[in-house]
Amino acid sequence: MPEPRTTPLTVLVVDDHEVVREGIVSSLDRRDGFHVVAQAGTVAEAIAAAKRFQPDLVVMDVRLPDGSG
């Protein structure tokens, strides 16, 4: 059996609607085990943030202004 994780999962949240994005971030920040390291509103921003922060998890909208999640 694998060792239990002792550090929170790092998360990148991607949504083109800031209100939705902030809601997801707020929900994740209240839970143990998650740490939001970056947010993005477009595919281009998401790719740059993913390269920079290398998150464990990406929570992404399916439809974005510059491409598909």
Secondary structure, DSSP 8 states (H G I E B T S, - for coil): ------S-EEEEEE-S-HHHHHHHHHHHHTSTTEEEEEEESSHHHHHHHHHHH--SEEEE-SEETTEE-
